[in-house]
Amino acid sequence: MPETRIDSAVSSTDQHKDFAIPAKSTDAASEAKETRWNNNEWAKWFGFYKSIPELAAAIDAKATWTVGKGFVGGIFEEVVLNHIRGWGKDTFNTILENMIRTYNIGGDAFAEVIQNSIGIMINLKPLDPSSMTTFLNPQGIIIRYEQRTKTGENTAVKTFQPEQILHLVNDRVADSARGVSVIEAVEWNLQAQEEAKRAHRKMVKRNGIVRVIEVDVDDTTKLNDFKVQWKEAIDKGDVLILPKDVAEAKDWHGTLDTQGIVMWLNYLDDEFFMIIGIPKLIMGGMSEREGDSKMSYLSFEQVYKREANELIDDLWNQLAIKITLNKPASLQNQLADNELKNTSQVGFQPNDTTAGVGE
């Protein structure tokens, strides 16, 4: 008989711990003579980029919108930049796109600045971020770079002075020695999407017709022979002839919560684009109304303009190259024109901002 005395009951010893956000500190220079930093996470982030098409498309779109329409500069800049070939088949534009993709993936992008005997840049060669080590002095200033071999050895194969490397950094925070990968913020989301997709795919695959066959036989050998005959008949599209009432086949289907999976994936998809800061409209897929689409487009203008302005500043500060990036079409003028045509409501009316008026 079970014990049912209430005075013998005890409370559960299980404890529920509240979710806690882990504390972080910056990867800053220490008091040592020099502090080194290299990107040990590059292979991981690059794996995300190569494996998840939505992420790759979003990062590629940001690069394309920033420099995709080309650049203009003075005569000197045009002559120098139009002769840059990178690894031999690059152009200055493709190098910039490459570096924007790279620092969005890993936080930092590096390119070797190659100069002629009189100090004029003649080439710009993108480098692997995982092979580069950045050295800082105790004040947090970059003093040199070292390029390591890609075979796992720690011996530096080449040393660069700061002016020999074009170093682009994404969203650097405080005194950190590195930029921030955009993938850090969406890692959990991407993993949740892939898990849901793969789990649902497996369920769909396993949810085909399961044939339950009732037979009036309990001999294991005969059951196995019958199973083989039945399977061969189905595979060959043949006829299986059995005595009457020996076997009866019934089809069974499992239940799939497809609607629930789709809703979960849609939620994760919306969250992904919100976190990474790129509207679905930019990617070519959308279900928004026209007005919402225009506002999404307009809000993204600030994103790629900021990216473009930072790139222009970096090129001037690090290479003394002054260019202007051609911008994609803007909707600001069209939206302002549409508002003026709306005679019933043009933005805020004077009486909307004057106390006691228009009540």
N, C-alpha and C positions, 0 to 999 in steps of 0.2 A: 504494500500500500504506500502511495506517495505521502510525504510529509506536507500537510496543508495548514500547519499552525502559523497564524499571521505573525506571532511574536518571534518566530524563527527566521523571518524574511530579512534579507540584507540588501543594501543598495548595490547597484552595479559598480564594479571597480574600473570600468572603461572610462577613459577621459577623452573628451572632444577638444582638440586644440584648434584655436582660431588660426585662420590663414595669416601668415606674416610675410611681408615684403622683405626680401634680404637686403641688408645694407651694402652699399657700394662705395668705393673710393676711386679717385682718379689714378691713372697710370702716369703719375708725374715723376719728375726728376727728384732724386734723393740728394742727401748731402755728400754722397761719394764724389770722387773726382769726375766721374762720368757715369751716366745711366744709359743703358741700352734698352731698346725695345724693338721687337720684331713680331710680325703678325702670325701667331701660331694658329689662328682660327681661319686663315684664308681658305685652306682646303675644304673645311666644313661649309663655309658660306658659298664657295664656288660650287660645291656639290648641290646645294639648294638651287642655285641659279641654273645649273645644267639639267636638273631633274624635274623642276616644277615649271611648266610652260607659262602659267599665269604670272609668276614672279619674274621670269625672264622678260616677258612681254611688257610688264610694267616698268622695269628698269630700262629696257631698250627704248620705250616710249619717252621717258624723261630725257634720255640722251638725245634722241632724235628731235624732240621739241626744242631743246636748248641750242643745238648747233646744226640742225638738219638743213637749214636754209642758207648755210654758208656764212662768210664774213666779208667785210670790206676793211681796207686799211690804206695807209699812205703808200706811195710808190715804193719806198724802201721795204716796208712790211710785205707788200704784195710780191716783190721780187724774191725776198728771202723765204717766205712761207710757202710760196707756190713751188719751190724747189725741194722742199722737205719730203723725204721718201720713207722715213721710219725704217722698217725691216727690208725695204726694197720695193714694196708694192703699196705702201701707204700714201696718203695725202695728209696735209695738216688737219683737214676736217675729220678724216677717219681716226686720226690719232686722238683728237679731242673727244670724239664719241667714245672711243675705247677707254680713255681715262675717266670719263664720267661714269660709264658702266662699272669700271673697276672700283672707283671709290664708293659707289653706292653699294656694291657687293661686299667689299672688305673694309671700308672706312678710309683707306688711303690709296693713292695711285702715284706711281713713280715713273719718270721717263728720264733717260740719260740725255743731257744737253751736250751735243758734239759741236765744237767750234773749230774754225780754221786758225791759221797762225796769227791772224790779227784780231782774234776774239769775236768774230762774227759767227753766229749760229748757222750751221750748215745742215744739221739734222737733229731729229728728236726721236729717240728710240724707247718705246714703252718697255717696262721691266716687270718681272714677276714680283708682286708684293711679298710673297712668302720668302723670297730670297734676300730681301732687303732688311738691314738692321739700322735703326736710327740711333745716333749717339747724342746725348744732351749733357751740357755742363751743369753744375749745381744750381745755376740760375734758371735752368729750364730752356736754354737756348740751344738749338741744333748746332753741333760743331762738326759733324761729318756723317757720312753714310758708308756702310760696307755691304757689298754684294757677296753673299755666300753661295757655295756650290749647291746644286739641286740634288745631290746624291746623299744627303744626310750628314755630310761632314761639316764641322764648325769652322774650318779654316776659311778666312775671308779671301776671296779671289781678286777683289778689286776694291779700292777705297776711293770715295768721291768727296770733294769739298761741297759745302751747301750750294754754291752757285753752279755746280755741275749736274744738279738734279732738279727737275721740275717736280715738285711735290704738291699734289692736290689733296686736300683733307675735307672729309664730309662731317659737318655738324660737330666740330670739336667742342668739348665742354671743359670749362674752367682751365686748369693748367695741365690737362691730359696731354700725353705724348703721342696720341693717336686720334684718328677720326672714329666715327661710329658707323657701323654697317646698318643699312636700313633693314636688313634681315633679322637683326637682333630683336626688334620689336614685334615682328610677325612670325617668329619661329614657331610658337605654340599654335597659332592659327593655321599655319601651313601643315604642321604635323596632324592637327585635328582633321583638316580637310582630306589629307591623303589616307588617314586611318578610316574615315567614314566611307570614302570612295572604294577603297579596297575591301572593306568588310561587306559593303553592299554588293559589290561585284561578286564576291565569293558566295554570298547568300543567293543571288540570282542564278549563279551557275549551279548551285546545289539544289535549287528549287525547281528543277525540271521535273517532268513526270516521273514519279517513283511508282513502280509497278509492284503491287503486293499480290502474290499468287498463293491461293489456298489450295493445298494438295492433300489428298487422302493417303499419304505415305509418310512413314516416320523413319524409314531406313535412310541413314546418312548417305550411303553410296548412291542409292536411287535418287535422292534429292539432288545431289551434285550432278548426276548424269542429266536429270531433267533441267536443271539450271543451265547447263552447257547447251543442250538442245534448244531451249527457249531463246537464249542469247544469240545463238547462231542464226536462228530463224528470223529474229528481229534485224540483225545486222545485214543479212542477205535479202531481206524482204521476202522471205520464203514462207511456206505454210507449214505449221506444226500440227500434225494429226494425233489426237489423243483419244483414248476410250471415253465414253460419256461419263460425266460426273467425276472424272479423275482430278481435274484442276479447274480453278476459277480465278481469273485475273481481275484485279481492281486497281484503278488509277487513283493516286493521291497527290495533292498539291499542298505545299506549305503556305503559310500566310506571310506576306512581305509588307512591312510598313513603309512602302515607297514614298508616300506623301510626307511622313515624318522625316525621312532621310533627306528628301528634297528641301524641306523647310529648314532643316539644320544646315545643309550645305549652302543654301541661299543666305542664311544669316552669317555664316562664316565668310562667305564671299563678300558681302557688303562690309563686314568688319575689316577684312583684309584691305580693300581699297580705301576705306576711311583711314586706317592706320598708316598706310604707305603714302597717302596724300595724292592719289591720282584718281580722278573720276572715271567711272566706267565709260563715259562718253568718249574719252580720249583713246580708249582701247578699241573703240568701234562697236561695243556692245552696250545697249542701254534699253531701259523700259520706262524712262522718265517722260513727263510732259514737256512740251517745247519750252515753256518758261523755266522749268527746273533745269533743263539741259543747258539753257543759256547761262544760268547762274553758275552751274557746275563748270562750264567752260571759262567763265569770267574769273571764278575763284582760282582756277588752275593757272591762269595767266600770271598771278603773283608768284606761284611756285617756280615756273620755268624762268621768269624774269629775274628772280633772286639767284637762281642757279647760273644764269647767263652773266649777271653783274659780278658775282663772285669769281667766275672764270676769267672775265675781262680784267678784273683787279689782279688776280694771280699772275696772269701773263705779263702784265705791266710791272708788277713788283718783282717778279722772279726772272723775267727774260727781257725786260725793257721793250716789250712788243706791245704796240697800241693798235687794237682793232675794235671794230664794232660788229656785233653779231646781228645778222638779219633776223627779224622777229616774225613768228607766225601771225596770221591774220587775227586782229583783235575785234571783239564784239562791243567794246565800250562805246564807240560812236553810234553803233546801231541801237544799242539799248537806250542811250540818251535821246536819240531821234524818236524812238518808239514812245518814250515817256512824254516828249513834247507833243506828239500827235494825240495822246490820250487826254483830251480836253476835260474829261470828268475828274481826273486826278493826276496832278503833276507833282510827284514826290510829296513832300510836306508842304502844306498850305500855310500862309502867314498866321492864320487864326489857330493853327494847330500848335503853335509855339508861343502864343500870347495869352496870358492868363485872363480868364473872364470873357474871351472873345469866341464866338462860334458855339456857345452853349445852347 
